[in-house]
């Protein structure tokens, strides 16, 4: 067979498999039942069946053919109503054996029905298993009373074969349940990670902008008494900060709605990379906003910030934003310098201020710094925050520089 013919046959096989899996279960099982019933009357396979008790004396008549078909056709509902299917096939099998008909391939339907019951029965599994065992015991006793030559070991051997069919179905069911539980757990972990990410973004947005607005409002209240003509500038700064906060909050609400299915994505699918990136400005705009509140801030950038993966770019922005926000809250009016070094393989950030000397042990990392450490660690970096010996505080971060094209 040529390579082209092999590829063509493989393509036909994949197409046939895709068509089969796309069909309704009732149609699939109906085809299986019809195939088993048809094969049962094919001369080459008809006699290859089960002759339990070895009472086979009669050739198939009309009643025998009906019982043979009754061992195959109930398989149509083997997945929809597995207990009913097993009961119907088992009764037909028992009557067929007690009547002493010659073996038929249709008797293999009992094995399929047992496997299906083990794999697809959801409720009363133990009761069904005990009922099937009792039915087999009754059939064995009835065949023994009809002078069947089978020994006790033969009855137990066949019983263990039947139990193995049920056990195989149960194993498949347990494996499918474990895989489903793993998928559900993965989805829950992904949801928890997304909720934590959104919580961090909300903290960064709300803390930074609210702090800036409070500082701007305090400054505006001061100039109302000393320089009323400059109050309009302060009110404009408050308005601009509020609008930027609203824009970022709207974006986060959009991400939440998308995660809940509003965006038309498949359950469990991750939002697109673009939709996950919050609305942020440049570092120079951020520092200018801080300076407009009256807090002296300075930005020093070394190297080229572009191109860079959006996740890394956002982490750099949040480190500087959180550090400046903390400086405004804990060292208002003190000079703060943010230095960002965009190296070829690593990005280094240091934000320091000239605040007062902190007593030993007085610093405790809050939610903001904890979130920063988690964010930067996911980018493969680390964050260090500590008081400066000469006074003030510094936040240092380093992370690998990931090119934009390398981002998943």
N, C-alpha and C positions, 0 to 999 in steps of 0.2 A: 504494500500500500504506500502510495506516494505521500510526501509530507503535506502537500496541499489537500489531498483527500482526507488525511487525518485531521487537519485543522477544520475542514468543512464538517466532518462528522462530529467533532467536539463542539462546534458551534451549534449544530442541530440538537445535540444532547443537552447543552445548556439551555437552549430555547425551549425544549420539551420539558426540562425540569422546572424552568420558570413558569411555564404554562400550567404544569401540574400543581405546583405550590400555590398558584393564584386561584385555583378552583375551590369551590365550597367543599367543606368536609363531607357533607352528605353525598355529593357527587363522587368524590374520591372513594369513599367507603362503598358506594353503590357499584362502582366499577370493580372494586375488589371482590365484593360478594358475587357479582355476576360472573367474574372470571373463575372463581372457585367452583361455582355451581356448574359452569360449562365444562371445566376440566374434569369434574367428577364423572362425566359421562363420556370422556374421551377414552377409547380402548387402551391406549398406551399407558394411561395413568389411573384408570378407574379403579383397579384393584389394589392400588398402593395406599391403603388406609389403615385404620385401627380396627382390629378384631378382638375386642376385649372379651375375655371368657372363652374364646375359641368355640363359639356355638354356631359359627357360620355354616348354614346348611341350605338356605333358600336363596334362589336367584331373585333379583330385584323384580318386583311386580309394581303395580300402580301405587300401593301404599308405601312400598320400600323407596320408590323414586320420590314420593312426596316427603318422606322422612329425610332422605338425602338432601333434597333442596332446602328443607327446614333447618339443616345444620349449616347452611351457607348464607341464605338470604337475610337472616337477622343481623348479619355483620354490617348491613347498611347503617344501622344506628349504633355501632360499636363505640363511637366517641360521644354521641349525643346522649344515649341512654345505655351506658355500658352494663349496668346490673340487669336491665331487661333483656339485653342482647345475650348475656351469659345464661340467664334462666331459660330463654327460648332454645338456644343451641344445646344446652345441657339436657333438657327434657327430650329434644329430638334425638340426641345422641343415645340417651339411655333407652328409649323405646326401640331405636334401631338395633342396638346390641341385644336387647331382650328378645326381639323378634327373630334373631338368628340369621339375619341377612348377610350375604357376602360383603366383605369390607369394601368401602368406597373412599375415594380421596376427600369427599366432603367432610369426613370425620375430623380432618385437620382443622376445621372451623372451630372446634372446641379449644384448641391451643390458642388460636387467634383471639377468641372471645375471652379466655382467661387472661391473656396478656393485656388486652384492652381494658378489662375490668381493673386489673392492678394499676394500669397507667392513668386511667381517666375517672375512676370512681372517687368522688370527693367526700361523700358522707357515708356513714355506717359501713366503713370498710371492714372492720372486724366482724360485724354481724354477717356481711356478705361472705367473708371467708369461711366462717363457721357453717353457714348454710350450705356453701358449696361442698365443704368437707362432709357434712351429714348426708347430702345427696349422693356423693360418691360412695360413702359407706353403705347406704341403702341399695345402690346399684350393685355393689360387690356382693352383698348378702343375697340379693335376688338372683344374681348369676350363679353364685355358689349353690343355691337351692335347686338350680336347674342343671346340676352336675357339671359345672364348668371345671375343666381340668387344671385351672390356675392354682398355684401354690400361694400361701400367704406372702412370701417374699415377692411374688409377681405383683400382687395387689399393692403392696407398699412401694415397689419400684415405680409402678405407673402413677401412684399418688404423688411421689416425689417429683416426677416429671411434670405433672400438672401444677404442683406447687412452684416449680422452677419457672414455669410460664408466668404465673401470677407475680412471683418475686422479680422477674425481669421487668415486668410492667411497673411494679412499685419502685424499682431502682431508677427507671427512666423518669418516673414522676418526681421522685426525691431530687434527682439531679436538676430537672427543670425548675423545681421550686427553689433550689439553692441558687441557681443562676438568676431567677427572678428577684430573689432577696438581695443578691449582690448588685443587680442593676438598681433596685430601689435604694439600696444603701449608697450607691455611687451618686444617684440623683440627689438624695438628701444631703450628702457631703458637699456636692456642687452647690446646692441651694444655700447651705450654711456658709460656705466660702463666699458666695455672692452677697449674702446678707451682711457678712462681716466686712466685705469690701465696700459696700454701699454705706455701712455705718461709719467706716473710716472717712469716706468721702464727705458724708454729712458733717462729721465732726470738723474736718478741715475747712469746709465751706462756712459752716455756721460760726465756728470759733473765730476764724480769721476776720470775716466780714463784720460780725457783731462787735468784736473788739475794736476794729477800725472805726466803726460808726460811733461807739461810745467815746473813743478818744476824740473823734472829730466833733461830736456833740459837746464834749467838755471844752474843747478849744473854741468852738463857736460861742458858747455861753460866756467864755472869758472875753472874747473880742467884742461881744455886744456891749460890755461895760467900758472897754478901753478904746476900741476902734470900730464903731458900728458899721462904717462903710465896708469893712472886710467880712462882715457876717454872711453876705451873699456867697462869698467864695466857700466858706465852711459849709453852708447849706447845700451848695452844689456838690461838694465833695461827698457829703452824706448821701445825697440822692444818687450819685454815680455808684457809690459802694453798694447801696441797696439794690440798684438795678443789676449789677453784676452778680450779687448774691442770688437774686431771683432767677437769673439766667442759668446759673449752675444748679439751683434747686430744681428748676423745670427739667433740666437734662436728667438729673437723677431720678425724678419721678417718671420720666419717659423710659428709663432703663427698667424701673420696677414694673411698669405696665407691660413692657416687652417681655420681661421674665415671666409674667403671669399669663402670657398667651396673647396679649393684645397686639403684638407685633406680627402675629401669624407664623411664628417659628414653631418647629416641632417640639414636643415636650422633651425636656432634658437637653435641648440644644443650647450651645453657648451663644450668647449674643455676638454679633460681629465685632471685630476689633475696633472698627470706627465708632460703633455705637457705645462701646465700653469706655471710650476716652472722654472724660469730663471736659467741659468748656473752660479753658484756662487761657490767660494771656501770656506775654513774654515776661521774663524775669525783670527786665528793665521797667515794664509797666507796673509790675508788682512793687518794686522798690519805689517807683515814683508815687504810687498810691500811698505807701507807708509814709513817705516824706511829706505828702500833702496833709497828713494829719498833724504835722508838727514834730514828728519823731525823726531825728536825724538818721538817715539810712544811706548806705553807699553800696554799690555793686561793682565788683571787679571780676571780669570774665577773661579767661585765658584759653586760647585755642578756638576751634570752630565747633559750635554746638550742633551743626547739621552735617550729614544726615545721622539720625539716631532713632532707635526704636521708640515707639510712642510710650510703651510702658516705662522705659528708662527715663524718657523725657519728663513724664509725669512725676516719677519718683524724685527727680532733681527739683522740679517745681515745688512739690509738697515739702521737701526738706527745707528749702529756703523759706517757704510760706509759713510753716509751723514755727520755725526758729524766729522769724521776724515777729510773728504774733506773740510768742512768749516774751520777746524783748519788750514789746509795747505794754504787755500786762505787768511784767515784773521789774522792768527797768525803764519806765517811761521817761522820755526826754534824753536818754543816754545814747551816745553814738553807737550805731550798730553797723558792722561791715559784713557783707556776704561776698565770699570769694569762691568762684567756681572755676576749676581747672579741667578743661576738656582735653584729656590726654588721648593718645591714639588707642590705647587699650584699656584705660581706666579713667574714671571721673572722680575727682576729689572735691569735696565741698566743705567749707568751714564758715560758720556764721558766729560771730563773737560780738559782745557788747562791753561797754565800760561801766557796768553796774557796780554796786557795792560788793564788798567782800562777804562771801557767804560763810556762815559758821559750819564747821565740820559736821556732817551728818544731817544737815538741814534740807538737803535736796532729795526729793522723791520723784521719780518719773511718773508723769500722769498719763492719761489716755492718749494724748497727742504724741508724746515721744514713744510710747509703747507701739502705737500704730505705725510710726515711722520705722521703727526697727523691723516690724513685720513686713512692711512694704519693701524696704531696701533689701532685706534678707531674701525675699522672693526674686529680687533682681540679681542675687548672688553677691551682695555687698554687706556692709555692716555700718552701724551708727554708734558713735560714742558721744556722750553728753556729760560735761563736768564743769564745776566752778573753776575759774581761773585764779591762780594764787594772788595776782595783783588786783583782783576785783573783777566782777562781771562773770559772764558765763559764755561757754562756747559749745557749739554742736559741730561735730566732725562726721562726715560720711564719705564712704568710698564704695564704688560699685563698678563692675566691668562695663565697658562701653560696648553696647550691642548695636550693630548696624541695623538700619531700617529694614533692609532686605532679608535679614536673618530672623525677623519677628514672625512667629507662627500666625 
